Amino acid sequence: MRIGGLASGMDIDSLVNQLMTAERIPLNKMEQDRTLLEWERDGFREINTKLSELDNMMLDMKLSPTYNSKSVHSSNDSAVTATATSASSNGLYSLEVTDLATSAMRISAPLNNVEDPSQPLDIDEFGTFTFSTYDENEKKMKAHEFEVTRGDSLNDVLKQITDADNNVRAFFDEQSKQVILETTRTGDYNQEGDGKEISFDADNTFFTDVLQLDPAAEEKGGTDATFTYNKNLELTSKSNSYELNGITFQFQDVGSANLTVNNDVDSAVEKITEFVEKYNEVVEEMSGTQQEERYRDYPPLTDEQREEMSESEIELWEERAKSGILRGESAITSGLFSMRQSWYANVETDGAFQSLTEVGITTTSDYLDGGKLEIDEEVLRSKLEEDPASVQQLFSNSSEGADRGLINRLEDSLGATMDQIGERAGSGGDTLENYTLGREMKDLEERITAFEDRLTQVENRYWSQFTAMETAISRMNQQSTMLMNNFGGGNM
């Protein structure tokens, strides 16, 4: 039981608190060390996030389309457009579209008795009904079933047909009051018999009586596209697109167009520039950590110190406390050096270019930039126009040794740096035991817990001592009162 100065008149609570404040100084230091470790870990992880973003961009930088993109210009966009791959040959292509590919369609007579297609159908016959569509894989008509139950509306039934795997969409046009069954693909697939893509029997009363569809009526559409390539080659397509010589032509309408395929240097320059900008962003982040000043007079704030400061004061203090937290870290300094080295060595390929400077990319003249790159766009553009394949070889030759591409070398460097940082700071899913800083934090946590237990014992000891003192003083006061009563009480 704690006695708080009743006998002595002393503020025991205040005295114990002051004594414990002194006792807690080592604990505060350990908590500050823990905060520093957390800041260091988070700083490392932020850098690894940036490195990962750069690493994700490397795949594009190793692919041919980055350097050999093609642009296509059409003289008549309303008739024909096209897209080209890196394998497409540059040149002029002529197309004349005679017919567009169309979907097969069955159209009903007007359903004049349907006022609201969302209301239950006013019919007496329910059950399972069947229709067929041509299956291009099995080369025959294939039956499909749907069920009509009491309470179903016209929209319910048509949606059921549309949602099934049957190459058909069904809908009701409220203006004309007609039901339309239409194939979801264009083209003429059924070359047998009546050639219909959608069919149903005459005794299928749901189709004939409810949907007002005539099985004998001529099917609309279901035709192939027809076109002439370069004035001489007549071709057909079941869709309104056709791939030829690495170019995909899209038919927009009947008509003719001349299409010109060229190297898309703008796209290549843009992609290389984006990569260099991301690289420079990473270099700036890493280099910045080594140039920050370390303010050792600004340790992390304790909880008590935070309570005495405003938000802006805390922010300014922590800005200095975090400054230089990663300065001198070998994982970063060696990573920066390795990344710079990735760009400098020549690439011994059989291509026209063997160094980065030959394609207009150099390091900046300011050494404080940490090895950032800058692009002479005019030179880069001319080299891409001149020999995009050699530019690609320079950047992304995947072999080992002296002919290994610059991007591949950088990827190797990045991987090693990310592994080093991962060993030091781990990732979000790692437990403390899995990385160096985590193990240091765990050890510190154990020391903090042990010290907190010790502080509890020390505080209890102080209270025990003060309680004993209060008890002794109280006993002395009682004895003094009793003596005074015995010796002086009779004269009063």
C-alpha positions in Angstrom: 0.0 0.0 0.0 1.3 3.4 -1.0 1.1 6.3 1.5 1.6 9.7 -0.2 3.0 12.1 2.4 0.2 12.2 4.9 2.7 12.1 7.8 5.7 13.9 6.4 3.8 16.5 4.4 6.0 15.8 1.4 4.7 15.5 -2.2 5.8 11.8 -2.5 4.1 11.4 -6.0 6.2 14.3 -7.4 9.4 13.0 -5.7 8.9 9.5 -7.2 8.1 10.9 -10.6 11.3 13.0 -10.5 13.3 10.0 -9.4 11.8 7.8 -12.1 12.4 10.5 -14.8 16.1 10.1 -14.1 15.8 6.3 -14.0 14.0 6.4 -17.5 16.9 8.2 -19.3 18.4 4.9 -20.5 14.9 3.7 -21.6 14.3 6.9 -23.6 17.7 6.4 -25.3 16.7 2.8 -26.3 13.3 4.0 -27.6 15.1 6.7 -29.6 17.5 4.1 -31.0 14.5 1.9 -32.0 12.9 4.9 -33.8 16.1 5.5 -35.7 16.2 1.8 -36.8 12.6 2.1 -38.0 13.4 5.3 -39.9 16.4 3.6 -41.5 14.4 0.6 -42.4 11.6 2.7 -44.0 14.2 4.8 -45.9 15.8 1.7 -47.3 12.4 0.3 -48.3 11.4 3.6 -50.1 14.6 3.3 -52.2 13.8 -0.4 -53.0 10.3 0.7 -54.1 11.9 3.2 -56.5 14.3 0.5 -57.8 11.4 -1.9 -58.3 9.5 0.7 -60.3 12.6 1.1 -62.5 13.0 -2.6 -62.8 9.4 -3.0 -64.0 10.1 -0.7 -66.9 13.1 -2.8 -68.1 11.0 -5.4 -69.8 9.7 -2.8 -72.3 13.3 -1.6 -72.8 14.3 -5.1 -73.9 11.5 -5.6 -76.4 11.8 -4.9 -80.1 8.6 -2.7 -80.3 10.3 -0.1 -78.1 12.9 0.6 -80.8 11.1 -0.6 -83.9 7.6 0.8 -83.4 5.7 1.5 -86.6 3.2 4.2 -87.4 0.5 3.8 -90.0 -1.1 6.7 -91.9 -4.3 6.1 -93.9 -5.4 8.4 -96.7 -9.0 7.5 -95.8 -9.6 6.8 -92.1 -13.3 6.5 -92.7 -12.7 3.4 -94.9 -9.5 1.7 -93.6 -7.2 2.1 -90.7 -4.4 -0.2 -89.6 -1.9 -1.0 -86.9 1.6 -2.4 -87.5 4.1 -4.4 -85.5 7.8 -4.1 -85.3 8.0 -6.9 -87.9 6.0 -5.0 -90.5 7.7 -3.8 -93.6 7.8 -0.1 -94.3 6.0 1.0 -97.4 2.8 1.9 -99.2 -0.2 -0.4 -99.1 -3.4 0.0 -101.1 -6.8 -1.5 -100.0 -10.2 -1.3 -101.6 -13.1 -2.6 -99.5 -16.0 -3.9 -101.5 -18.2 -5.3 -98.7 -18.1 -5.2 -95.0 -18.5 -8.4 -92.9 -22.0 -8.5 -91.3 -23.7 -10.4 -88.5 -26.5 -12.8 -89.3 -29.8 -11.6 -88.1 -33.4 -12.8 -87.7 -36.0 -10.1 -87.3 -39.6 -10.7 -86.1 -42.9 -9.2 -87.1 -44.0 -6.3 -84.8 -45.2 -7.6 -81.4 -48.2 -5.2 -81.2 -49.6 -7.0 -78.1 -46.5 -6.2 -76.0 -46.8 -2.8 -74.2 -44.1 -3.3 -71.6 -41.4 -5.9 -72.2 -40.5 -5.9 -68.5 -43.9 -7.2 -67.5 -44.8 -11.0 -67.3 -45.7 -12.5 -70.6 -49.4 -13.1 -71.2 -49.0 -16.7 -72.6 -50.3 -20.1 -71.6 -47.5 -22.3 -72.8 -44.3 -22.5 -70.6 -41.4 -24.9 -70.7 -38.1 -25.6 -72.5 -37.6 -24.3 -76.1 -34.8 -24.9 -78.6 -33.1 -23.1 -81.4 -29.8 -23.7 -83.2 -26.7 -21.8 -84.3 -23.9 -22.9 -86.6 -20.9 -24.1 -84.6 -17.7 -23.3 -86.5 -15.6 -25.8 -84.6 -18.0 -28.8 -85.0 -18.9 -27.7 -88.6 -22.7 -28.2 -87.9 -25.8 -26.6 -86.4 -25.8 -26.9 -82.7 -28.9 -26.9 -80.5 -29.4 -24.5 -77.5 -32.1 -24.7 -74.9 -33.8 -22.0 -72.7 -36.6 -22.2 -70.3 -39.6 -20.0 -70.0 -41.4 -20.1 -66.6 -44.6 -18.3 -65.4 -43.9 -14.7 -64.5 -41.0 -14.3 -67.0 -41.1 -11.1 -69.0 -40.0 -10.8 -72.6 -36.8 -9.1 -71.4 -36.1 -12.0 -69.0 -36.3 -14.5 -71.9 -34.2 -12.5 -74.3 -31.6 -11.9 -71.6 -31.5 -15.6 -70.9 -30.8 -16.3 -74.6 -28.1 -13.5 -74.7 -26.3 -14.7 -71.6 -26.0 -18.3 -72.8 -22.9 -19.5 -74.7 -24.5 -19.6 -78.1 -23.0 -16.8 -80.3 -26.3 -15.0 -80.2 -27.6 -11.8 -78.6 -31.4 -11.2 -78.4 -33.2 -7.9 -77.8 -36.4 -6.0 -78.2 -36.7 -2.7 -80.1 -39.4 -0.7 -78.4 -39.7 1.7 -81.3 -40.5 -0.9 -84.0 -41.7 -3.5 -81.4 -39.6 -6.1 -83.1 -37.4 -8.9 -81.6 -33.9 -9.2 -83.1 -31.8 -12.3 -82.8 -28.2 -11.5 -84.0 -25.0 -13.4 -84.1 -22.2 -12.0 -82.0 -19.7 -12.6 -84.7 -19.6 -11.4 -88.3 -19.1 -13.6 -91.3 -20.6 -16.4 -93.3 -19.8 -19.7 -91.6 -22.5 -22.1 -92.7 -21.7 -23.3 -96.2 -24.2 -26.3 -96.1 -27.9 -26.6 -96.9 -29.8 -23.3 -96.5 -26.7 -21.6 -95.1 -28.5 -20.2 -92.1 -26.5 -19.2 -89.0 -29.7 -19.1 -86.7 -32.6 -21.6 -87.1 -35.6 -23.0 -85.3 -38.4 -25.4 -86.2 -41.8 -24.3 -87.5 -43.5 -26.1 -84.6 -41.6 -24.1 -82.1 -44.6 -22.1 -81.0 -42.6 -19.8 -78.7 -40.6 -18.5 -81.6 -43.5 -18.4 -84.1 -46.4 -17.3 -81.9 -44.8 -15.3 -79.1 -41.7 -13.9 -80.7 -43.4 -13.6 -84.1 -40.4 -15.1 -85.9 -40.9 -16.8 -89.3 -38.6 -19.9 -89.7 -39.0 -19.7 -93.4 -38.1 -16.0 -93.7 -34.8 -15.0 -95.3 -32.0 -14.5 -92.8 -30.3 -11.1 -93.0 -26.6 -10.6 -93.1 -24.0 -13.2 -92.1 -21.6 -12.1 -94.9 -17.9 -12.0 -95.2 -15.9 -8.8 -95.9 -14.4 -8.7 -99.4 -11.5 -6.4 -100.4 -8.7 -6.0 -102.9 -5.1 -5.7 -101.7 -2.6 -3.7 -103.7 -4.9 -3.6 -106.8 -4.5 -7.3 -107.6 -5.1 -9.7 -104.7 -8.8 -10.3 -103.9 -9.4 -11.5 -100.4 -12.2 -12.2 -97.9 -12.4 -12.0 -94.2 -15.1 -13.2 -91.7 -14.5 -10.1 -89.6 -13.9 -6.5 -90.5 -10.2 -6.9 -89.9 -7.4 -8.7 -91.6 -3.7 -9.3 -90.7 -1.2 -9.3 -93.6 2.5 -9.0 -93.5 2.5 -8.0 -89.8 -0.1 -5.3 -90.4 -3.7 -5.5 -89.1 -6.1 -3.7 -91.3 -9.4 -2.5 -89.9 -12.3 -2.0 -92.3 -14.5 0.9 -91.3 -16.6 1.2 -94.4 -16.8 0.4 -98.1 -14.2 2.4 -100.0 -10.4 2.6 -100.8 -7.4 3.9 -98.9 -3.6 4.1 -99.3 -1.8 3.2 -96.0 1.8 4.2 -95.4 3.9 2.3 -92.8 7.0 4.0 -91.3 9.2 3.7 -88.3 7.5 5.5 -85.3 10.6 7.3 -84.0 8.4 9.5 -81.8 7.2 6.5 -79.8 10.7 5.1 -79.4 12.1 8.5 -78.2 9.2 8.9 -75.8 9.8 5.4 -74.3 13.5 5.8 -73.9 13.0 9.3 -72.4 10.5 8.0 -69.9 13.0 5.3 -68.8 15.9 7.8 -68.5 13.6 10.1 -66.4 12.7 7.2 -64.1 16.4 6.3 -63.8 17.3 9.9 -63.0 14.6 9.9 -60.3 16.1 6.8 -58.7 19.6 8.2 -58.8 18.4 11.5 -57.3 16.7 9.6 -54.5 19.7 7.5 -53.7 22.3 10.2 -54.2 20.3 12.6 -52.1 20.5 10.2 -49.1 24.3 10.5 -49.3 24.3 14.3 -49.5 22.0 15.0 -46.6 23.6 16.5 -43.5 23.4 14.5 -40.3 22.1 16.5 -37.3 23.2 14.4 -34.3 21.9 17.0 -31.9 18.3 16.2 -33.1 17.5 12.7 -31.8 14.0 11.4 -32.1 11.5 13.0 -29.8 10.2 11.2 -26.7 6.5 11.2 -26.0 6.9 13.7 -23.2 8.8 16.1 -25.6 6.1 15.7 -28.2 3.4 16.8 -25.7 5.3 20.1 -25.1 5.7 20.9 -28.9 3.3 22.1 -31.6 2.7 20.1 -34.8 4.9 22.4 -36.9 7.7 22.2 -34.3 7.5 18.4 -34.3 7.6 18.4 -38.1 10.7 20.6 -38.3 12.5 18.7 -35.6 11.8 15.3 -37.2 12.9 16.6 -40.6 16.3 17.3 -39.1 16.3 14.1 -37.0 15.7 12.0 -40.2 18.2 13.9 -42.3 21.2 11.8 -43.3 19.8 8.7 -41.8 21.2 6.6 -44.7 24.4 8.5 -45.2 27.4 6.3 -45.7 25.3 3.1 -46.1 27.3 0.8 -48.4 24.3 -0.8 -50.0 23.4 2.6 -51.5 26.9 3.8 -52.3 27.9 0.6 -53.9 24.6 0.4 -55.7 25.0 3.9 -57.2 28.5 3.0 -58.3 27.4 -0.2 -59.9 24.5 1.5 -61.7 26.8 4.1 -63.2 29.3 1.5 -64.3 26.5 -0.3 -66.2 26.3 2.5 -68.6 29.9 3.2 -69.2 31.5 0.1 -70.6 31.2 -0.5 -74.4 28.9 -3.2 -75.8 30.9 -5.3 -78.2 28.1 -6.3 -80.6 28.1 -6.4 -84.4 25.7 -3.5 -84.5 26.6 0.1 -85.5 26.7 1.4 -82.0 28.8 0.3 -79.1 28.5 3.0 -76.5 25.7 5.1 -75.0 27.2 8.4 -76.1 27.0 7.3 -79.8 23.2 7.4 -79.6 23.1 10.9 -77.8 22.9 9.8 -74.2 25.5 11.0 -71.7 25.9 11.7 -68.0 25.4 15.3 -66.8 28.4 17.5 -66.3 27.5 18.2 -62.6 29.1 15.5 -60.4 26.7 16.3 -57.6 23.9 14.8 -59.8 25.3 11.4 -58.9 25.5 10.2 -62.5 22.2 11.3 -64.0 21.7 10.8 -67.7 20.8 13.5 -70.3 19.5 13.0 -73.8 20.4 14.8 -77.0 17.1 14.1 -78.6 18.2 15.2 -82.0 21.0 12.6 -82.0 18.9 9.9 -80.5 16.2 10.5 -83.1 18.6 10.4 -86.0 20.1 7.1 -84.8 16.7 5.5 -84.4 15.8 6.5 -87.9 19.2 5.3 -89.2 19.4 1.9 -87.5 16.8 1.0 -84.8 18.0 -2.6 -84.7 21.5 -1.5 -83.6 20.1 0.8 -81.0 18.1 -2.2 -79.6 21.3 -4.3 -79.6 23.1 -1.6 -77.7 20.4 -1.5 -75.0 19.1 -5.0 -74.8 21.5 -7.7 -76.1 20.7 -10.6 -73.7 24.0 -12.5 -74.1 26.6 -12.6 -71.4 30.1 -11.0 -71.4 31.3 -8.0 -73.4 28.3 -7.9 -75.7 25.7 -7.8 -73.0 23.3 -4.9 -73.5 23.3 -1.8 -71.3 19.8 -2.5 -70.0 20.7 -6.1 -69.1 23.7 -4.9 -67.2 21.7 -2.3 -65.4 19.1 -5.0 -64.5 21.9 -7.1 -63.0 23.2 -4.2 -61.0 19.7 -3.3 -59.8 18.9 -6.9 -58.8 22.1 -7.0 -56.7 21.4 -3.7 -55.0 17.8 -4.6 -54.3 19.0 -7.9 -52.7 21.5 -6.0 -50.6 18.9 -3.6 -49.4 16.4 -6.5 -48.8 19.0 -8.2 -46.6 19.4 -5.0 -44.6 15.8 -3.8 -44.4 13.5 -6.6 -45.6 10.2 -6.0 -47.2 6.6 -5.4 -45.9 5.9 -9.1 -45.4 9.1 -10.1 -43.6 9.3 -10.8 -39.9 12.0 -9.1 -37.8 14.2 -12.2 -37.9 14.5 -12.1 -41.7 16.7 -9.0 -42.1 19.6 -7.3 -40.3 17.8 -4.2 -39.0 14.9 -6.3 -37.9 17.1 -8.5 -35.8 18.6 -5.3 -34.3 15.1 -4.0 -33.6 14.1 -7.3 -32.0 17.1 -7.3 -29.7 16.3 -3.7 -28.7 12.7 -4.6 -28.1 13.8 -7.4 -25.7 16.1 -5.0 -23.9 13.4 -2.4 -23.7 10.9 -4.9 -22.2 13.5 -6.1 -19.7 14.3 -2.5 -18.7 10.6 -1.6 -18.3 10.3 -4.6 -15.9 13.3 -3.3 -14.0 11.8 0.2 -13.8 8.6 -1.2 -12.3 10.7 -2.9 -9.6 12.6 0.4 -9.0 9.4 2.4 -8.7 7.9 -0.1 -6.3 11.1 0.0 -4.3 10.9 3.8 -4.1 7.3 3.7 -3.0 8.2 1.0 -0.5 10.9 3.2 1.0 8.8 6.3 1.1 5.9 4.3 2.6 8.2 2.9 5.3 9.4 6.5 6.0 5.8 7.7 6.2 4.9 4.8 8.5 7.9 5.6 10.8 7.1 9.3 10.9 3.4 8.5 11.7 4.5 6.2 14.5 6.9 8.9 15.9 4.1 11.5 15.7 1.8 9.2 17.6 4.4 8.5 20.3 5.2 12.2 20.5 1.5 13.0 21.0 1.2 10.3 23.7 4.3 11.6 25.6 3.0 15.2 25.4 -0.3 14.0 26.8 1.4 12.0 29.6 3.8 14.8 30.7 1.9 17.9 30.0 -1.7 16.9 29.8 -2.4 17.1 33.6 -1.3 20.8 33.8 -3.6 21.8 31.0 
